[in-house]
Amino acid sequence: LVVQKKTVSHVQLPEELPFGKVFTDHMLVAEHTAEHGWGKPRILPFGPLHLHPAAQVLHYGMCCFEGMKAYLGHDGRGRLFRPDMNFARLRRSAARIQLADFDTQELEECVKALLRLDRAWLPERAGHCMYIRPFMFSSDGALGVSPSKATTLSVILSPVGPYFKSGVDAVRLFLDTSNVRAWPGGVGQFKIGGNYAPTVAPQSAAKQRHDCSQVVYALPQGPDPNDALISECGAMNMVFVFRRFSASHAGGQAGWPGIEVVTPPLDGTILPGVTRDSILQLLKG
């Protein structure tokens, strides 16, 4: 790992930390070519990436990414939450679009080094954290839909507050039975750019017409929209909690409520979320 430090003065976080607008001083970059393999990963001062105009990512959307967070504990230590799952998912996404394979443990160590370097940017405020965005793309400067001969992997850091402007309060969701996020046999289970750009228009329409922050997508099962199955939300998996009451006992006393947690199965159209898996593991335990 090669580290090139930026000359940094005292870090002063802004009062407002809107999601994805503020970035730390450094970034991680690693490059791979079919001829030479991976070069040394580098931590560099944060700045623009340079691309060939014919880079496949610009023409065919050959890119994938992850979203994960580092949190500040009450003991003053920073912590990651199940990072191995995010890096494993990134590796699967990269393989699906024929980007270079990588060592997930080595990437995790590089990200930890980046976090240690930019530790002063980790917010100490309640409800805030460091958002970590690993991403990969084809930097191969050649037109044509074909496996990439050049891959760039990068990681940037962004101190953030809550994702929604409403904070941790509930948000309004719009159930969309016209647009479909992913079809069986497609790539819904991978975190690739092509799954997200097409959701911008439905989400904008839901906001303008219904004042909803997110869209819940349904997968049609036939001509009747009432038969559609809930798939997932624009930025998250869907989990429903049902409270079911049993029949009344003798003497007229109401039955005890039973709790049932339901989420769509991982059928290839659903992104296998880390939070989703964590909830299910805790419930099973």
C-alpha positions in Angstrom: 0.0 0.0 0.0 1.4 3.4 -1.1 0.2 6.4 0.9 0.5 10.0 -0.4 -0.7 12.3 2.4 -2.3 15.6 1.8 -1.0 18.6 3.7 -4.0 19.0 6.1 -4.9 21.7 8.5 -7.4 21.2 11.3 -10.5 19.4 10.1 -13.7 21.4 10.8 -16.9 19.5 9.9 -19.7 21.7 8.6 -22.8 22.2 10.7 -24.9 20.4 8.1 -23.8 17.1 6.7 -26.3 16.3 3.9 -25.9 12.7 2.5 -23.0 12.3 0.0 -22.1 16.0 -0.3 -19.0 16.3 1.9 -15.8 14.2 1.4 -12.7 13.5 3.3 -9.1 14.4 2.4 -8.0 11.1 0.9 -9.2 8.3 -1.4 -8.1 4.8 -2.2 -7.3 3.9 -5.9 -6.1 0.6 -7.4 -5.8 -0.3 -11.0 -5.8 -3.6 -12.9 -4.9 -4.6 -16.4 -5.3 -7.9 -18.1 -1.6 -7.8 -19.0 -0.1 -6.8 -15.7 -2.7 -7.7 -13.0 -3.3 -5.4 -10.0 -0.8 -2.5 -9.4 -0.1 -1.4 -5.9 -3.1 0.1 -4.1 -2.6 3.8 -3.4 -4.1 6.3 -0.9 -4.0 9.7 -2.6 -5.4 13.2 -1.9 -9.0 13.3 -2.8 -9.5 14.5 -6.4 -10.8 13.8 -9.9 -10.3 10.5 -11.7 -9.0 10.7 -15.3 -10.8 8.6 -17.9 -10.3 7.8 -21.6 -13.3 9.1 -23.6 -14.0 5.6 -24.8 -13.9 4.0 -21.3 -16.5 1.3 -21.3 -18.0 2.6 -18.1 -19.1 5.8 -20.0 -20.8 3.9 -22.8 -22.0 0.6 -21.4 -22.4 1.3 -17.7 -19.8 -1.3 -16.6 -19.6 -0.3 -13.0 -20.6 -1.6 -9.5 -20.4 -0.2 -6.0 -21.1 -0.7 -2.3 -22.4 1.3 0.5 -21.2 0.8 4.1 -20.6 2.8 7.2 -18.1 3.3 10.0 -19.5 4.4 13.4 -18.0 6.1 16.4 -18.6 4.2 19.6 -19.1 5.6 23.1 -15.6 4.5 23.9 -14.2 6.8 21.2 -13.3 3.9 18.8 -14.4 3.7 15.2 -16.2 0.5 14.1 -17.2 -1.2 10.9 -20.4 -3.3 10.7 -19.9 -6.7 8.9 -17.6 -5.3 6.2 -16.8 -8.8 4.9 -20.3 -9.0 3.6 -20.1 -5.8 1.6 -16.7 -6.7 0.0 -18.0 -10.2 -0.9 -21.1 -8.6 -2.5 -18.8 -6.2 -4.4 -16.8 -9.1 -5.7 -19.9 -10.9 -6.9 -21.1 -7.7 -8.6 -17.8 -7.2 -10.3 -17.7 -10.8 -11.6 -21.2 -10.4 -13.1 -20.0 -7.6 -15.3 -16.6 -9.1 -16.0 -14.5 -6.7 -14.0 -11.2 -7.8 -12.4 -11.4 -10.1 -9.4 -9.8 -9.0 -6.1 -8.9 -10.2 -2.6 -11.6 -9.1 -0.2 -9.4 -9.2 2.9 -6.7 -7.1 1.3 -9.4 -4.5 0.3 -10.7 -4.5 3.8 -7.3 -3.8 5.2 -6.8 -0.9 2.7 -10.1 0.6 3.7 -9.1 0.4 7.3 -5.9 2.2 6.5 -7.9 4.9 4.7 -10.2 5.3 7.7 -7.3 5.6 10.1 -5.8 8.3 8.0 -9.0 10.3 7.8 -10.1 9.5 11.4 -10.6 13.2 12.2 -13.6 13.3 9.7 -15.6 10.7 11.6 -18.5 12.6 13.1 -19.1 12.5 16.8 -22.7 13.6 16.6 -25.6 11.3 17.3 -27.2 9.8 14.2 -24.1 10.6 12.1 -21.4 8.3 10.7 -18.8 7.9 8.0 -20.3 6.6 4.7 -17.9 4.4 2.8 -18.3 4.1 -1.0 -16.2 1.4 -2.7 -16.7 1.3 -6.4 -15.3 -0.4 -9.5 -15.6 0.4 -13.2 -14.1 -0.5 -16.6 -11.5 2.1 -17.5 -10.7 0.2 -20.7 -10.5 2.8 -23.5 -12.0 0.8 -26.3 -15.5 0.8 -27.8 -17.3 -2.5 -28.0 -19.3 -4.6 -25.5 -16.7 -7.0 -24.3 -15.0 -8.1 -21.1 -12.9 -5.3 -19.6 -9.1 -5.3 -20.0 -8.7 -2.5 -17.5 -10.5 -2.1 -14.1 -10.2 0.8 -11.6 -11.2 0.2 -8.0 -11.6 3.2 -5.7 -13.0 4.0 -2.2 -14.1 7.4 -1.1 -15.3 8.5 2.3 -18.1 10.9 3.2 -19.2 12.1 6.7 -23.0 12.0 6.7 -26.1 12.6 8.7 -29.3 10.7 8.1 -30.1 9.7 4.5 -33.5 11.3 4.5 -34.1 15.0 5.4 -36.7 13.8 7.9 -33.9 12.2 9.9 -35.0 9.0 11.6 -38.7 9.8 11.3 -40.9 7.6 9.1 -40.9 8.4 5.4 -43.8 8.1 2.8 -43.5 5.3 0.3 -45.2 5.0 -3.1 -46.2 1.5 -4.3 -45.4 1.4 -8.0 -47.1 -1.3 -10.0 -46.1 0.2 -13.4 -42.3 0.3 -13.3 -40.3 -2.8 -12.4 -36.9 -2.6 -10.8 -35.6 -6.1 -11.7 -37.0 -9.2 -13.6 -36.2 -12.9 -12.9 -33.1 -13.9 -14.8 -31.8 -10.3 -14.6 -29.2 -8.6 -12.3 -31.4 -7.4 -9.4 -29.2 -9.3 -6.9 -26.1 -7.3 -7.9 -25.2 -3.8 -6.9 -24.4 -2.5 -10.4 -25.1 1.0 -11.7 -27.6 -0.2 -14.3 -30.0 -1.1 -11.5 -30.2 2.4 -10.1 -30.2 4.9 -12.9 -33.6 3.8 -14.3 -35.2 4.3 -10.8 -34.5 8.1 -10.8 -37.5 8.9 -13.0 -40.1 6.9 -11.0 -38.7 8.3 -7.7 -38.9 11.8 -9.0 -42.5 11.3 -10.2 -43.4 9.8 -6.8 -42.0 12.8 -5.1 -43.7 15.4 -7.3 -47.1 13.7 -7.5 -47.4 12.1 -4.1 -44.8 13.7 -1.9 -43.2 10.3 -1.3 -39.5 9.9 -0.5 -39.1 6.4 -2.0 -40.7 3.9 -4.4 -41.7 0.4 -3.5 -41.5 -1.8 -6.6 -43.8 -4.7 -7.3 -43.1 -7.6 -9.6 -46.2 -8.4 -11.9 -47.5 -11.9 -11.8 -50.1 -11.4 -14.6 -52.3 -8.7 -16.1 -54.0 -7.8 -12.7 -51.7 -5.4 -10.7 -53.3 -6.6 -7.5 -51.5 -9.9 -8.1 -48.1 -8.3 -8.1 -45.5 -9.3 -5.5 -43.6 -6.7 -3.4 -40.0 -6.8 -4.4 -37.9 -4.0 -2.8 -37.7 -0.3 -2.3 -35.5 2.1 -4.2 -32.7 2.3 -1.6 -33.5 -0.6 0.8 -34.9 -4.1 1.3 -38.4 -4.4 2.4 -39.3 -6.0 5.8 -42.8 -6.2 7.1 -43.7 -6.8 10.8 -47.2 -8.2 11.3 -49.0 -8.4 14.6 -51.5 -11.3 14.6 -53.9 -11.9 17.4 -55.1 -15.4 18.3 -58.7 -16.3 19.0 -60.1 -15.1 22.3 -59.8 -17.5 25.3 -62.7 -18.8 27.2 -64.2 -16.1 29.4 -63.9 -13.4 26.7 -60.2 -12.5 27.2 -58.4 -11.4 24.1 -55.7 -13.7 22.8 -52.0 -12.8 22.9 -50.5 -11.1 19.8 -48.0 -13.0 17.7 -45.3 -11.2 15.8 -44.5 -12.3 12.2 -41.6 -10.8 10.2 -41.9 -11.2 6.4 -39.4 -10.2 3.7 -39.2 -11.1 0.0 -37.0 -14.1 -0.7 -33.6 -13.8 -2.5 -35.0 -15.0 -5.8 -32.4 -13.2 -8.0 -34.5 -10.0 -8.2 -33.6 -8.8 -4.6 -30.3 -7.3 -3.5 -29.0 -9.4 -0.5 -28.8 -6.6 2.0 -26.4 -6.7 5.0 -29.1 -5.2 7.3 -31.7 -7.6 5.9 -29.4 -10.6 6.7 -28.5 -9.2 10.1 -32.2 -8.9 11.1 -32.9 -12.4 10.0 -29.9 -13.8 11.8 -30.9 -12.1 15.0 -34.5 -13.4 14.7 -33.3 -16.9 14.0 -31.0 -16.8 17.0 
